[in-house]
Amino acid sequence: MTEMKRPLPEVSPESKPFWDAVQEDKLLIQHCNSCDTNIFYPRRLCPECWSKDISWIEAKGTGTIYSITTTYLGTTSEFTKELPIHVAYIELDEGGVRMASNIIGEGAETAKIGDRVEVDFVKANGDFKLPLFQLIKS
Ligand SMILES: [Zn+2]
């Protein structure tokens, strides 16, 4: 993939452990120890039971495309250079969580709901990695 020059995510106190792990090629999600629910995006309280007893767990980085669309129009010049962009929700294999990301690489233009994908940590703006996904070749 060509070098990405994207606007980078804003890192909040809640999401900092997630983004720190991504920089080390690890995909983390949260897990509620009170009600056994997986949680993503990162939060201070469990959205199911409001517990603060939340841990970080490492996800395998594999999942299934839950929804996907392709955008051919960019709102900023940074994104225009990458078009078309395949925007997807990925249901992770850990269950209960979906992650918004992009599908990249071979076959991305024909990726569809139900396709199996795995995370790929891609550098944007030189050194900040983003967790994007590519199709698992069967
Ligand atoms: Zn809970």
Boltz pocket constraint, residues with backbone or C-beta under 6 A from the ligand:
constraints:
  - pocket:
      binder: B
      contacts: [[A, 32], [A, 33], [A, 34], [A, 35], [A, 36], [A, 37], [A, 46], [A, 47], [A, 48], [A, 49], [A, 50], [A, 51]]
      max_distance: 6.0
